[in-house]
Amino acid sequence: MMEKLVLATRGSKLALAQAEQVKALIEDKGVKCEILIVKTKGDKDRNRPIQEIGGDGLFVREIEKALLDNRADIAVHSAKDLPYELAEGLSIGGIPKAAACADCLISLKCDAEESTERQASPKVIGTGSPRRICEYSAIDGNVQFKGLRGNIGTRLDKLSSGEYDAIILARAGLDRLNIDLSRYDVYEFTSEEMIPAACQGIIAIECRSCDREIAELLTNISDPDAKRRFDIERSVFCRLKADCKSALGVHAKIDGDKVTLMALKDDRKVCIEGNFEDRQELSQIALAILTEEI
């Protein structure tokens, strides 16, 4: 029986909160867990837009290296950050219960006069995501977009300083950090209004493929519903292989045996329904539409 595992993660507050969640699940199974913080390429350059930094797995590759070098036994990632292909010899062993998948539009609360003034001029929306820009442009054409990077606290501080009229953030991060939003107006988009990033709100636990005992432990702390969503969304995401400049969203609503699969790639959008057992066929149809094969 394993006595202790070393868990590799990024060092942001959100990454550490997710790591602590996984640590608690593992220790509940009787195995001690120690956290190792790894600085990734995406963490080292916090000024340039993600699209300019480029590269595959900006927030993942250095953490994978810790697994391959045996400095860590498992790695905890935001599943939406996973590259199309994991490093050779590694696999996703666990998917804990997911948080909310939605995006939120957040603005400072204001009085009636301030609200009228804001409506009279184009709003400045903080986001650098091509997906969010594409989706929100369809909702409100009277806006300007301005890049936004940094952790959640930094982004909210930039909003409070007046640099933006509103910013778009994932609900999952706000909930996992228990952020006090009493100062803000928060609008939560439906998945029909703004299709989330593939696997948004899901935590993925990576391990070496040869570590069968660890893989079995991770299976035992996984959530079946989150795992089903992860598998469908990641399948579509990986097969699209769009670059970081593309607007790309994938979300699967699963209700018992029914699946509603929604996906976005640049100017093409698809929503199809079917049975869970036919998920591969649904994915094929969605991919064909998004890649203009049909």
C-alpha positions as CSV (number, residue, x, y, z in Angstrom):
1,M,0.0,0.0,0.0
2,M,1.3,3.5,-0.9
3,E,2.2,5.6,2.1
4,K,2.6,9.0,0.4
5,L,2.1,10.7,-3.0
6,V,3.7,13.9,-4.3
7,L,1.2,16.0,-6.1
8,A,2.4,18.6,-8.7
9,T,0.4,21.7,-9.4
10,R,0.7,25.4,-10.4
11,G,1.1,27.9,-7.6
12,S,-1.9,30.2,-8.2
13,K,-4.6,30.4,-5.5
14,L,-7.0,28.5,-7.8
15,A,-4.6,25.8,-8.7
16,L,-3.7,25.3,-5.0
17,A,-7.4,25.2,-4.1
18,Q,-7.9,22.4,-6.7
19,A,-4.8,20.6,-5.4
20,E,-6.1,20.7,-1.9
21,Q,-9.4,19.3,-3.1
22,V,-7.6,16.4,-4.7
23,K,-5.3,16.0,-1.6
24,A,-8.3,15.7,0.7
25,L,-9.9,13.0,-1.5
26,I,-6.6,11.0,-1.6
27,E,-6.0,11.3,2.1
28,D,-9.6,10.2,2.8
29,K,-8.5,6.9,1.2
30,G,-5.6,6.6,3.7
31,V,-2.7,7.8,1.6
32,K,-0.7,10.9,2.6
33,C,-0.2,13.6,0.0
34,E,2.4,16.3,-0.3
35,I,2.1,19.3,-2.7
36,L,4.9,20.3,-5.1
37,I,4.5,23.7,-6.8
38,V,5.8,24.0,-10.3
39,K,6.0,27.2,-12.3
40,T,4.9,26.8,-15.9
41,K,5.6,28.7,-19.1
42,G,2.2,30.4,-18.9
43,D,3.0,31.5,-15.3
44,K,6.4,33.0,-16.2
45,D,5.0,35.4,-18.8
46,R,1.9,37.1,-17.4
47,N,1.9,40.2,-19.6
48,R,1.6,39.0,-23.2
49,P,-1.7,37.5,-24.4
50,I,-1.8,33.7,-24.5
51,Q,-2.0,33.7,-28.3
52,E,1.3,35.6,-28.5
53,I,3.2,33.3,-26.1
54,G,2.1,30.3,-28.2
55,G,3.1,26.7,-27.7
56,D,1.1,23.7,-26.7
57,G,0.3,23.1,-23.0
58,L,1.5,26.4,-21.6
59,F,0.2,25.5,-18.1
60,V,0.9,21.8,-18.3
61,R,4.3,20.8,-19.8
62,E,6.6,21.7,-16.9
63,I,4.2,19.9,-14.5
64,E,4.3,16.8,-16.8
65,K,8.1,17.0,-16.6
66,A,7.9,16.7,-12.8
67,L,6.0,13.4,-13.3
68,L,8.4,12.1,-15.9
69,D,11.4,13.0,-13.7
70,N,9.8,11.2,-10.8
71,R,9.7,14.4,-8.7
72,A,6.0,13.9,-8.5
73,D,3.6,11.0,-8.5
74,I,0.5,12.8,-9.8
75,A,-0.4,16.2,-11.3
76,V,-3.5,18.3,-10.9
77,H,-4.7,20.4,-13.9
78,S,-7.7,22.4,-14.9
79,A,-8.9,20.0,-17.6
80,K,-9.5,22.9,-20.0
81,D,-5.7,23.6,-20.0
82,L,-4.7,20.2,-21.2
83,P,-3.0,20.1,-24.5
84,Y,-4.3,18.0,-27.4
85,E,-1.8,15.2,-26.6
86,L,-0.3,14.4,-23.2
87,A,3.4,13.7,-22.8
88,E,4.3,10.1,-23.8
89,G,3.9,7.7,-20.8
90,L,1.3,9.8,-19.0
91,S,-2.4,9.5,-18.8
92,I,-5.5,11.0,-17.0
93,G,-6.3,8.7,-14.1
94,G,-8.9,10.7,-12.2
95,I,-11.7,13.1,-12.7
96,P,-13.2,14.4,-9.4
97,K,-16.7,16.0,-9.2
98,A,-16.9,19.0,-11.5
99,A,-17.7,22.6,-10.6
100,A,-20.1,24.8,-12.6
101,C,-19.1,25.0,-16.3
102,A,-20.6,28.5,-17.0
103,D,-18.9,31.8,-17.8
104,C,-20.0,35.0,-15.9
105,L,-20.1,38.6,-16.9
106,I,-19.0,40.6,-13.8
107,S,-19.4,44.4,-13.4
108,L,-19.3,46.8,-10.4
109,K,-22.7,47.6,-8.9
110,C,-23.8,51.1,-9.9
111,D,-26.7,53.5,-9.3
112,A,-29.3,54.4,-12.0
113,E,-27.4,57.5,-13.2
114,E,-24.2,55.6,-13.7
115,S,-26.1,52.8,-15.4
116,T,-27.5,55.3,-18.0
117,E,-24.1,56.7,-18.7
118,R,-22.6,53.3,-19.3
119,Q,-25.4,52.3,-21.7
120,A,-24.8,55.5,-23.7
121,S,-21.2,54.6,-24.6
122,P,-19.5,51.4,-25.8
123,K,-18.5,49.1,-22.9
124,V,-15.0,47.9,-22.4
125,I,-15.1,44.1,-21.7
126,G,-12.1,42.4,-20.2
127,T,-11.2,39.1,-21.9
128,G,-8.5,37.9,-24.3
129,S,-10.4,34.7,-25.1
130,P,-11.3,34.3,-28.8
131,R,-14.2,32.1,-27.8
132,R,-15.6,34.6,-25.3
133,I,-15.1,37.5,-27.7
134,C,-16.9,35.6,-30.5
135,E,-19.9,34.6,-28.3
136,Y,-20.3,37.9,-26.5
137,S,-20.1,39.9,-29.8
138,A,-23.3,38.0,-30.9
139,I,-25.0,39.1,-27.6
140,D,-24.0,42.8,-27.6
141,G,-22.4,44.5,-30.6
142,N,-21.9,47.8,-28.7
143,V,-18.7,46.7,-26.9
144,Q,-14.9,46.9,-27.1
145,F,-12.7,44.1,-25.9
146,K,-9.5,44.5,-24.0
147,G,-7.0,41.7,-23.1
148,L,-7.1,40.5,-19.5
149,R,-4.6,38.2,-17.8
150,G,-3.6,37.4,-14.2
151,N,-5.2,35.4,-11.4
152,I,-8.8,36.0,-10.4
153,G,-8.0,38.5,-7.7
154,T,-5.9,40.6,-10.1
155,R,-8.6,40.6,-12.7
156,L,-11.2,41.8,-10.2
157,D,-8.8,44.5,-9.0
158,K,-8.4,45.7,-12.6
159,L,-12.2,45.8,-12.9
160,S,-12.5,47.8,-9.6
161,S,-9.9,50.3,-10.7
162,G,-12.0,51.2,-13.7
163,E,-9.8,49.6,-16.4
164,Y,-12.8,47.7,-17.6
165,D,-16.6,48.1,-17.5
166,A,-17.0,44.4,-17.1
167,I,-14.9,41.2,-17.3
168,I,-15.8,37.6,-18.1
169,L,-14.6,34.9,-15.8
170,A,-15.4,31.2,-15.3
171,R,-17.9,30.4,-12.5
172,A,-15.8,27.5,-11.3
173,G,-12.9,29.6,-10.2
174,L,-15.1,32.0,-8.3
175,D,-16.9,29.2,-6.5
176,R,-13.7,27.2,-5.7
177,L,-12.1,30.3,-4.2
178,N,-15.3,31.3,-2.5
179,I,-14.9,34.8,-3.8
180,D,-17.1,37.5,-2.2
181,L,-19.1,39.0,-5.1
182,S,-21.3,41.3,-3.0
183,R,-19.7,44.4,-4.7
184,Y,-20.5,43.1,-8.2
185,D,-23.4,42.5,-10.5
186,V,-22.9,38.9,-11.9
187,Y,-24.7,37.6,-14.9
188,E,-24.2,33.9,-15.5
189,F,-24.4,32.9,-19.2
190,T,-26.4,29.8,-20.2
191,S,-24.4,27.3,-22.3
192,E,-26.6,28.3,-25.2
193,E,-25.5,31.9,-24.9
194,M,-21.9,31.2,-24.4
195,I,-20.6,27.6,-25.0
196,P,-17.9,26.9,-22.3
197,A,-14.4,25.9,-23.1
198,A,-14.1,22.1,-23.4
199,C,-14.0,20.5,-19.9
200,Q,-14.4,23.9,-18.1
201,G,-15.0,23.4,-14.4
202,I,-13.4,19.9,-14.5
203,I,-10.2,18.9,-12.6
204,A,-8.0,16.3,-14.4
205,I,-5.5,14.2,-12.4
206,E,-2.6,13.0,-14.4
207,C,-0.2,10.1,-13.6
208,R,2.3,7.8,-15.2
209,S,0.5,5.2,-17.3
210,C,2.6,2.4,-15.7
211,D,1.6,3.3,-12.1
212,R,-1.3,0.9,-11.9
213,E,-1.8,1.2,-8.1
214,I,-2.0,5.0,-8.4
215,A,-4.3,4.8,-11.4
216,E,-6.6,2.5,-9.4
217,L,-6.6,5.0,-6.5
218,L,-7.5,7.9,-8.9
219,T,-10.3,5.8,-10.4
220,N,-11.7,5.4,-6.9
221,I,-11.9,9.2,-6.3
222,S,-13.4,10.0,-9.7
223,D,-17.0,11.1,-10.3
224,P,-18.8,9.2,-13.0
225,D,-20.9,12.1,-14.2
226,A,-17.8,14.4,-14.5
227,K,-15.9,11.6,-16.2
228,R,-18.6,11.1,-18.8
229,R,-18.6,14.9,-19.6
230,F,-14.8,15.0,-19.7
231,D,-14.6,12.1,-22.2
232,I,-17.1,13.5,-24.7
233,E,-15.9,17.1,-24.6
234,R,-12.2,16.2,-24.7
235,S,-12.8,13.8,-27.6
236,V,-14.3,16.6,-29.7
237,F,-11.6,19.1,-28.6
238,C,-8.7,16.9,-29.4
239,R,-10.0,16.0,-32.8
240,L,-10.6,19.6,-33.8
241,K,-6.9,20.6,-33.0
242,A,-7.6,24.3,-33.4
243,D,-4.9,26.7,-32.6
244,C,-5.0,29.2,-29.7
245,K,-6.3,32.0,-32.0
246,S,-9.5,30.1,-32.8
247,A,-12.8,30.5,-31.0
248,L,-13.4,27.0,-29.7
249,G,-16.0,25.8,-27.3
250,V,-17.4,22.3,-26.5
251,H,-20.0,21.4,-23.9
252,A,-22.0,18.2,-23.3
253,K,-25.2,18.4,-21.2
254,I,-25.9,14.8,-20.0
255,D,-29.2,13.9,-18.5
256,G,-29.4,10.2,-17.8
257,D,-29.2,8.5,-21.2
258,K,-29.7,11.8,-23.1
259,V,-26.9,14.0,-24.4
260,T,-27.0,17.5,-25.8
261,L,-23.7,18.3,-27.5
262,M,-22.9,21.9,-28.2
263,A,-19.8,23.1,-30.0
264,L,-18.3,26.2,-31.5
265,K,-15.4,26.8,-33.9
266,D,-14.9,30.3,-35.1
267,D,-18.0,31.2,-37.2
268,R,-19.6,27.8,-37.0
269,K,-21.8,26.5,-34.2
270,V,-23.6,23.2,-33.7
271,C,-26.1,21.8,-31.2
272,I,-27.2,18.1,-31.6
273,E,-29.1,15.8,-29.3
274,G,-29.0,12.0,-29.0
275,N,-28.5,9.0,-26.7
276,F,-25.4,8.7,-24.6
277,E,-24.6,5.3,-26.1
278,D,-24.4,7.1,-29.5
279,R,-22.0,9.7,-28.3
280,Q,-19.3,8.7,-30.8
281,E,-21.7,9.2,-33.7
282,L,-22.8,12.6,-32.2
283,S,-19.2,13.7,-31.9
284,Q,-18.6,12.7,-35.5
285,I,-21.5,14.7,-36.7
286,A,-20.5,17.8,-34.7
287,L,-17.0,17.5,-36.0
288,A,-18.1,17.2,-39.6
289,I,-20.3,20.4,-39.3
290,L,-17.6,22.4,-37.6
291,T,-14.9,21.4,-40.1
292,E,-17.4,22.1,-43.0
293,E,-17.3,18.5,-44.2
294,I,-21.1,18.6,-44.3
